[in-house]
Amino acid sequence: MRVWDARLLQDNLPAGKQRTEHIYDYAGSEENRKQINKHFDRLQTRLILGLILGFLLPNALLSAYFHFQFTHTLKNSAILSLEAVADNQKNALDLYLRERIANIYNLFRSPDFTLHPPQEVMEGYLRTLRHYHDGFVDVGFLDPQGVQTGYAGPTPELLGSDYSDEPWFQRLMQGNKNHVISDSHPGVRDTEYFTVAVRQIFFDKVYVLRATLDPDKLYMLLRSTVQGSNVESALINAQGQYQVVDPKISFISKSSAFIPPPESPDQSVGIHELDIDDIPTLVAYAWLTETPWALLVSQPLSVAQAGMYRARLILTISLLCISLVISGVIFYTIRRLINDARRMTTKGQQLQEMLAHASKLASIGELAAGVAHEINNPLAIIMATSGVIRDMLNPEFELDHSPEAINKELAVIDSAATRAKGITKKLQEMGKTRMPQAEPCDINVQVETVLNRLKKVELRGKSIDIQLHLAPNLPPILAEPEPLRQVFNNILLNAADAIDDKGTITISTGVRENAVAITISDTGRGIAPENLERIFHPFFTTKGGHHGTGLGLSIAASIVKYLGGVIKVNSTVGKGSAFTVLLPNNYYCPLT
């Protein structure tokens, strides 16, 4: 079903001036429904995108930011915690080694000390050392040549051994310190030990007391100071060889994959992040004071952050669930609102179609009433005049029945019949079906043709200034020339009738809105807003009963409609009117 689509636009004008634009467009109700559905689909898409951009995206960005900050803070917390563990263990190890060194120093000051200690004195030294700490394995006394002249311990065959070529002995003799701690080394029974040796000068000669310590006791000390689960500690020398290590991790004879950089004066504890067996692991290190050993304290990141990871996971899942619930509620609300608006608009469209149908029925009623009124007038004249002729031919009334008098009355009948014939002819032109004979039409040529014809007859003798502003090189219109000329003719006649005395009619052509535009404006009376919607109805006229039938603009609107075009009317009361015809240059609809 095809309907007229009318839209009323109001411009902002000074007080007291009213300018109204009325647009008559040819549209399909089914096409309108499709456009409405597309509009609401686009609206729903925009609202959902707005939901994503306005709610979900900021939440996602904030979550990502807080996740980054949380991870960074959590990692820093794990680093600080592991650094504290490493620092505590370093201090505990240094204290442990200093105590062992002091234990051996005290033997030089014992009451039974002698430069040639007998076996029972050495046994007493060992008991004293084990009283201080059960990690001592044996004790020996070395003369200035590095020969062990006194020994007590599980390996008596070491008595008389020469230690002058041992690295630790040479370091002790050549170094600035009066004590030295050796690297871990296998003993006679293939058990790993490390040696603590102290020197003293007697009679300008250097004598040495040495003792071996069990590394397992030192490892137990490390384990006792561990804070947290899955924290592993180890001691390595400057070459990376393990001195103290958990047997589950490595053997003492093995080397560490990580060797810390040299000790920095302004940094007691350092930390690195490494991949150990493809597991991200934090490794804190600290160089000991009493010996060139490095303490390594390691902990997997996943273990260090396990508790906070669980809290973050719970928080993330909760936030995700809340966001999904809120998004679902908003999405459901959007869908419901859009569907309600779609239904209301569809109902409004149906009501508009019903209104248009009712308007059509009203127009048909007005058309029928107008036809009856317009045809009844000449019929009444014909009937009255025929009665006069009968009276003239009746001898009783003694009226003038000369041929001249009768012809005069017959002329009145002819005039009335001609008027009725003109009305029926215009009605036929509005509704008759004929084969279209379309051809490319130059709008400028058609306008000039109509104007030249009007100047010879209808506009002749009127004080109207015609101004032409015709755009060159207009694209042609595929249409029938005569109906086009009839459109321009009817609009120009209405413009001329709107000018009472003197005025101007301006005709301009051009391309606008992808269509060829023809604008005919006048400086006449203008059209009242209450009449603007009715000017295209059949038989509507403001000129009076003897000045036209009111079919001119209705016929023009019908022709433009079938050409796929639009008529726009701008009017200001007291200032004039402007009719704009927009015709597509690539569309042709036959005049059927």
C-alpha positions in Angstrom: 0.0 0.0 0.0 1.3 3.5 -1.0 0.6 6.5 1.1 1.4 10.2 1.2 4.0 11.0 3.9 3.6 14.6 5.1 5.9 16.3 7.5 5.4 19.8 8.9 8.6 21.8 9.7 8.6 25.2 11.6 11.5 27.6 11.2 12.6 30.2 13.7 11.3 33.6 12.5 10.9 37.0 14.2 7.8 37.5 16.3 4.6 37.9 14.3 6.0 36.1 11.2 5.1 32.5 10.7 6.9 30.4 8.0 5.7 26.9 7.4 7.2 24.2 5.3 5.2 21.3 4.1 6.7 18.3 2.3 4.7 15.9 0.2 6.7 12.7 -0.3 5.7 9.4 -1.8 6.6 6.5 0.5 5.6 2.9 1.1 4.3 1.7 4.5 6.2 -1.6 4.2 9.4 0.3 3.4 8.7 2.5 6.5 8.4 -0.6 8.6 11.8 -1.8 7.3 13.3 1.6 8.0 11.9 1.6 11.5 13.2 -1.9 12.2 16.6 -0.9 10.9 16.5 2.2 13.1 15.8 0.3 16.2 18.4 -2.4 15.3 21.0 0.4 15.0 19.7 2.0 18.2 20.0 -1.3 20.1 23.5 -1.9 18.6 24.6 1.6 19.8 23.1 1.0 23.3 25.0 -2.3 23.6 28.2 -0.7 22.3 27.6 2.1 24.8 27.2 -0.6 27.5 30.5 -2.2 26.5 32.3 1.1 26.2 30.7 2.8 29.1 30.6 0.0 31.6 32.5 -3.1 30.7 35.5 -1.5 29.1 36.2 0.9 32.0 35.7 -2.0 34.4 38.1 -4.2 32.3 40.7 -1.4 32.2 40.4 -0.7 35.9 40.6 -4.5 36.6 43.7 -4.7 34.4 45.3 -1.8 36.1 44.6 -3.1 39.6 45.7 -6.6 38.5 49.0 -5.1 37.4 49.4 -3.1 40.5 48.3 -6.0 42.7 50.8 -8.3 40.9 53.6 -5.7 41.2 52.8 -5.1 44.9 52.6 -8.8 45.5 55.9 -9.5 43.8 57.5 -6.6 45.8 56.1 -8.1 49.0 57.5 -11.5 48.1 60.9 -9.9 47.3 61.0 -8.0 50.6 60.0 -11.1 52.5 62.7 -13.2 50.8 65.3 -10.5 51.3 64.4 -10.4 55.0 64.8 -14.2 55.2 68.2 -14.0 53.4 69.4 -11.2 55.7 68.3 -13.1 58.8 70.1 -16.2 57.7 73.2 -14.3 56.7 73.4 -12.8 60.1 72.8 -16.1 61.8 75.5 -17.8 59.7 78.0 -15.0 60.4 77.2 -15.3 64.1 77.5 -19.1 64.0 80.9 -18.9 62.3 82.2 -16.2 64.6 81.2 -18.3 67.6 83.1 -21.3 66.2 86.1 -19.2 65.6 85.9 -17.9 69.1 85.6 -21.4 70.5 88.9 -22.4 68.8 90.6 -19.1 70.0 89.7 -19.9 73.5 91.7 -23.1 73.4 94.9 -21.0 73.1 93.9 -19.5 76.4 93.1 -22.6 78.2 95.1 -23.4 81.4 96.5 -26.7 80.0 97.7 -25.2 76.6 101.2 -26.2 75.5 103.1 -26.0 72.3 103.6 -29.8 72.5 100.1 -31.0 73.6 99.9 -34.6 74.7 97.0 -36.8 73.5 95.0 -36.3 76.7 95.2 -32.5 76.2 93.9 -32.8 72.7 91.1 -35.1 73.8 90.2 -32.4 76.4 90.2 -29.7 73.6 87.8 -31.8 71.5 85.4 -32.3 74.5 85.5 -28.6 75.2 84.7 -27.7 71.5 81.8 -30.3 71.5 80.5 -28.7 74.7 80.2 -25.4 72.8 78.7 -27.1 69.7 78.1 -30.6 68.7 79.0 -29.9 65.1 82.8 -30.1 65.8 84.2 -33.4 64.4 87.9 -33.3 65.4 90.7 -30.9 66.5 94.4 -30.6 65.5 97.5 -28.6 66.5 99.9 -27.6 63.7 103.5 -26.5 64.2 105.1 -23.6 62.2 105.9 -26.0 59.3 102.3 -27.1 59.0 102.7 -30.5 60.5 99.9 -31.7 62.7 101.7 -32.6 66.0 98.5 -33.0 68.0 95.2 -34.6 67.1 91.9 -35.8 68.6 89.0 -37.2 66.7 87.7 -40.2 64.8 90.7 -40.3 62.4 93.9 -40.8 64.5 96.0 -41.6 61.4 95.9 -37.8 60.6 98.4 -37.3 63.4 101.7 -36.2 61.7 100.0 -35.1 58.5 101.5 -32.2 56.6 99.1 -29.4 55.8 101.5 -26.9 54.4 100.3 -27.3 50.9 96.6 -27.0 51.7 95.0 -23.9 50.3 93.4 -22.9 53.5 96.7 -23.1 55.4 98.5 -20.9 52.8 95.6 -18.4 53.0 95.9 -18.3 56.7 99.7 -17.8 56.7 99.6 -15.1 53.9 96.4 -13.3 54.8 95.7 -10.4 57.1 93.2 -12.3 59.3 94.2 -14.6 62.1 91.5 -17.2 61.1 90.3 -18.9 58.0 87.3 -21.1 57.0 88.0 -23.6 54.2 85.7 -24.8 51.5 83.9 -28.0 52.0 86.2 -31.0 51.3 85.9 -34.8 51.6 87.6 -36.3 54.6 89.4 -39.7 54.9 86.0 -41.5 55.1 84.6 -39.6 52.1 82.4 -37.4 54.3 82.2 -33.7 53.5 83.6 -31.3 56.1 84.9 -27.8 56.2 87.8 -26.6 58.3 88.0 -23.6 60.7 91.6 -22.7 61.5 93.0 -20.0 63.9 96.7 -18.9 64.2 98.7 -17.5 67.1 102.3 -16.4 67.4 104.5 -17.8 70.1 108.2 -16.9 70.3 108.0 -15.3 66.9 106.6 -18.5 65.4 103.1 -19.2 64.1 101.2 -22.1 65.5 97.7 -23.2 64.3 94.7 -24.8 65.9 92.3 -26.2 63.4 88.9 -28.0 63.7 86.5 -29.5 61.2 82.8 -28.9 61.3 79.9 -31.1 60.0 78.1 -29.2 57.1 74.9 -31.0 58.1 74.8 -29.0 61.4 75.1 -25.8 59.4 72.3 -26.9 57.1 70.1 -27.6 60.1 70.8 -24.1 61.2 69.6 -22.8 57.8 66.5 -24.8 58.0 65.7 -23.6 61.5 65.7 -20.0 60.3 63.5 -20.5 57.3 60.3 -18.4 57.2 57.7 -19.8 54.9 57.1 -22.9 53.0 59.2 -24.2 50.1 62.1 -21.9 50.9 65.4 -23.5 50.1 68.8 -22.2 51.3 72.3 -23.1 50.2 75.8 -21.9 50.5 78.2 -21.6 47.6 81.8 -20.4 47.2 83.0 -17.8 44.8 83.2 -20.4 42.0 79.6 -21.5 42.5 80.4 -24.9 44.1 77.9 -25.9 46.8 79.2 -25.8 50.4 75.9 -26.5 52.2 72.9 -27.7 50.3 69.8 -29.8 50.7 70.7 -33.3 49.4 67.3 -33.4 47.6 68.4 -30.4 45.5 72.0 -31.3 44.6 75.3 -32.8 45.8 78.0 -30.7 47.4 80.3 -31.6 44.6 77.9 -30.0 42.1 77.9 -26.3 41.1 75.1 -23.9 41.2 73.5 -22.6 38.0 73.4 -19.1 39.5 76.5 -17.3 40.8 75.7 -14.0 42.4 77.6 -10.8 41.4 80.4 -9.6 43.7 79.3 -8.0 47.0 78.3 -4.4 46.7 79.3 -2.0 49.5 75.8 -0.4 49.5 73.8 -3.6 49.2 73.9 -6.4 51.7 71.2 -8.6 50.1 70.4 -8.8 46.4 67.6 -10.6 44.5 67.1 -12.1 41.1 64.2 -13.7 39.3 65.2 -16.9 37.5 63.5 -19.8 35.7 64.5 -23.0 37.6 63.2 -26.1 35.8 60.8 -23.7 33.9 59.4 -22.4 37.2 59.7 -18.7 37.9 61.7 -18.5 41.1 63.0 -15.6 43.3 66.6 -16.1 44.4 67.9 -13.8 47.2 71.7 -13.8 47.8 74.0 -12.4 50.4 77.8 -12.7 50.8 79.0 -13.8 54.3 81.4 -11.7 56.3 83.6 -14.4 57.8 84.2 -16.4 54.6 83.9 -15.8 50.8 80.7 -17.8 50.6 77.4 -16.6 49.2 74.0 -17.5 50.8 71.3 -18.4 48.3 67.7 -18.4 49.4 65.1 -19.4 46.7 61.4 -19.7 46.6 59.0 -20.2 43.6 56.9 -17.2 42.9 53.7 -19.3 42.8 54.4 -20.4 46.4 55.5 -16.9 47.6 52.2 -15.5 46.3 49.9 -18.5 46.8 47.7 -16.9 49.5 47.3 -13.6 47.7 46.8 -15.5 44.4 43.8 -17.2 45.9 42.5 -13.9 47.3 43.0 -12.3 43.9 41.3 -15.2 42.1 38.3 -15.0 44.4 38.1 -11.2 43.9 38.4 -11.5 40.1 35.7 -14.2 39.9 33.4 -12.2 42.1 34.0 -9.0 40.0 33.4 -11.0 36.8 30.2 -12.5 38.1 28.9 -9.1 39.3 29.8 -7.5 36.0 28.1 -10.3 34.1 25.0 -10.0 36.2 24.8 -6.2 35.9 25.6 -6.5 32.1 22.9 -9.1 31.8 20.3 -7.0 33.6 21.2 -3.9 31.5 21.2 -5.9 28.3 17.8 -7.4 29.2 16.5 -4.0 30.0 17.8 -2.5 26.7 16.2 -5.4 24.7 12.9 -4.9 26.6 12.9 -1.2 26.1 13.8 -1.5 22.4 11.1 -4.1 21.9 8.6 -1.9 23.7 9.6 1.1 21.6 9.5 -1.0 18.5 6.0 -2.2 19.3 4.8 1.3 20.1 6.3 2.7 16.9 4.7 -0.1 14.9 1.4 0.7 16.5 2.0 4.3 15.8 2.8 3.4 12.2 -0.4 1.4 12.0 -2.4 4.3 13.4 -0.7 6.6 10.9 -1.7 4.3 8.1 -5.2 4.1 9.4 -5.2 7.9 9.6 -3.8 8.1 6.1 -6.6 5.7 5.0 -9.2 7.8 6.8 -7.7 10.9 5.2 -8.0 9.2 1.8 -11.6 8.4 2.5 -12.1 12.0 3.6 -10.5 13.2 0.4 -12.8 11.0 -1.6 -15.7 12.5 0.3 -14.4 16.0 -0.3 -13.8 15.0 -4.0 -17.3 13.7 -4.3 -18.8 16.8 -2.6 -16.6 19.1 -4.7 -17.6 17.3 -7.9 -21.3 17.5 -6.9 -20.9 21.2 -6.1 -19.0 22.1 -9.2 -21.2 20.2 -11.6 -24.5 21.2 -9.9 -23.8 24.9 -10.6 -23.6 24.6 -14.4 -26.5 22.0 -14.3 -28.6 24.5 -12.4 -27.8 27.2 -14.9 -28.6 24.8 -17.8 -31.9 23.8 -16.2 -32.8 27.4 -15.4 -31.9 28.7 -18.9 -33.8 25.9 -20.6 -36.8 26.9 -18.6 -36.4 30.5 -19.8 -36.3 29.3 -23.4 -39.5 27.3 -22.9 -41.2 30.4 -21.4 -40.0 32.5 -24.4 -41.5 30.0 -26.8 -44.8 30.0 -24.8 -47.2 32.6 -26.3 -49.0 33.1 -23.1 -45.9 34.9 -21.6 -45.5 37.1 -24.6 -41.7 37.1 -24.2 -39.1 38.0 -26.8 -38.5 34.7 -28.7 -36.5 36.1 -31.5 -33.5 34.0 -32.7 -31.1 36.5 -31.2 -32.7 36.2 -27.8 -32.9 32.4 -28.0 -29.2 32.3 -29.1 -28.2 34.5 -26.2 -29.8 32.0 -23.7 -28.3 29.1 -25.6 -24.9 30.7 -25.2 -25.4 30.6 -21.4 -26.2 26.9 -21.7 -23.1 26.3 -23.8 -20.9 28.2 -21.2 -22.3 26.1 -18.3 -21.8 22.9 -20.3 -18.3 23.8 -21.2 -17.5 24.4 -17.5 -18.9 21.0 -16.5 -16.9 19.4 -19.4 -13.7 21.0 -18.2 -14.2 19.7 -14.7 -14.9 16.1 -15.9 -11.8 16.3 -18.2 -9.5 17.3 -15.4 -10.9 14.4 -13.3 -10.2 12.0 -16.2 -6.7 13.3 -16.4 -6.1 12.6 -12.7 -7.3 9.0 -12.9 -7.1 7.7 -16.5 -4.5 5.0 -17.6 -2.4 5.6 -20.7 0.8 4.3 -22.1 3.7 6.5 -21.0 6.0 8.0 -23.7 9.1 8.8 -21.7 12.0 10.6 -23.1 15.0 12.6 -21.7 13.7 16.0 -20.7 15.8 19.1 -20.2 14.1 20.8 -17.2 15.4 24.3 -18.3 13.8 23.9 -21.7 10.5 22.7 -20.2 10.4 25.7 -17.9 11.2 28.2 -20.6 8.5 26.6 -22.9 5.8 26.9 -20.2 6.9 30.5 -19.3 6.8 31.7 -22.9 3.3 30.2 -23.3 2.0 31.9 -20.1 3.4 35.3 -21.1 1.3 35.3 -24.2 -2.0 34.5 -22.5 -2.4 34.2 -18.7 0.4 36.6 -17.6 -0.1 39.1 -20.3 -0.9 42.6 -19.0 0.1 41.7 -15.4 2.8 43.7 -13.5 4.8 40.7 -12.6 8.6 40.6 -12.9 9.9 37.1 -13.9 13.4 36.3 -12.9 15.2 33.2 -14.2 18.2 31.5 -12.5 18.6 28.3 -14.5 21.6 26.2 -13.7 23.5 25.0 -16.8 24.3 21.4 -17.6 21.5 19.9 -15.6 21.2 16.1 -15.9 18.1 15.1 -18.0 14.9 13.7 -16.5 13.4 10.6 -18.0 9.7 11.6 -18.2 6.9 12.8 -20.5 7.3 16.4 -21.4 3.7 17.4 -21.3 2.9 16.3 -17.7 6.1 18.1 -16.6 5.0 21.3 -18.3 1.6 20.9 -16.7 3.3 20.8 -13.3 5.2 24.0 -13.9 2.2 25.6 -15.5 -0.1 24.9 -12.5 2.5 26.1 -10.0 3.2 29.3 -12.0 -0.5 30.1 -12.3 -0.9 29.8 -8.6 2.1 32.0 -8.0 0.6 34.6 -10.4 -2.8 34.5 -8.7 -1.2 35.0 -5.3 0.2 38.4 -6.4 -2.5 41.1 -6.1 -0.9 44.0 -7.8 2.8 44.0 -8.4 5.3 41.3 -7.5 8.1 39.0 -8.5 8.2 35.4 -9.6 11.6 33.8 -9.3 12.4 30.5 -11.1 15.6 28.7 -10.3 17.0 25.2 -11.1 19.8 23.2 -9.8 20.9 19.9 -8.2 20.0 19.2 -4.6 19.7 16.0 -2.5 20.8 13.9 -5.5 17.9 15.2 -7.5 17.1 18.0 -10.0 15.5 20.8 -8.1 13.1 23.4 -9.6 12.0 26.2 -7.2 9.2 28.7 -8.1 8.9 31.5 -5.5 6.6 34.5 -5.4 6.2 37.6 -3.4 2.4 37.2 -3.0 0.0 36.8 -0.1 1.4 33.5 1.2 -0.5 30.6 2.5 -2.0 30.4 6.0 -0.7 27.5 8.1 -4.2 26.0 8.5 -4.6 25.8 4.7 -1.1 24.5 3.9 -2.0 20.9 4.4 -5.0 21.2 2.2 -3.6 22.9 -0.9 -3.0 19.6 -2.7 -6.5 18.3 -2.0 -8.8 18.2 -5.0 -11.2 21.2 -5.3 -9.6 23.1 -2.5 -9.2 26.7 -3.5 -8.9 30.1 -1.8 -9.7 32.1 -5.0 -13.5 31.9 -4.9 -15.9 30.0 -6.9 -15.3 31.9 -10.2 -11.5 31.6 -10.2 -10.5 28.0 -10.8 -11.6 24.6 -9.7 -8.9 23.8 -7.1 -7.5 20.9 -9.2 -4.3 22.5 -10.4 -2.0 21.7 -7.5 -3.7 18.3 -6.9 -2.8 17.3 -10.5 0.7 18.6 -10.1 1.2 16.6 -6.9 -0.1 13.4 -8.6 2.3 13.9 -11.5 5.3 14.5 -9.2 4.4 11.6 -7.1 4.4 9.2 -10.1 7.7 10.5 -11.2 9.2 9.5 -7.8 9.7 13.1 -6.7 8.8 15.4 -3.8 7.1 18.8 -3.6 8.2 21.1 -0.8 6.2 24.2 0.1 7.7 27.1 2.1 5.3 29.9 2.9 5.3 33.0 5.0 2.0 34.9 5.3 2.3 38.3 3.8 5.7 37.5 2.3 5.1 34.9 -0.3 5.5 31.2 -1.1 8.1 28.9 -2.6 7.3 25.6 -4.3 10.3 23.3 -4.7 10.0 20.2 -6.9 12.7 17.5 -6.5 12.9 14.9 -9.4 15.4 12.0 -9.4 17.4 11.9 -12.6 17.9 8.1 -12.5 14.4 7.0 -11.7 11.2 6.9 -13.8 7.8 5.8 -12.7 5.2 5.7 -15.5 2.1 7.9 -15.2 -0.4 5.2 -14.5 
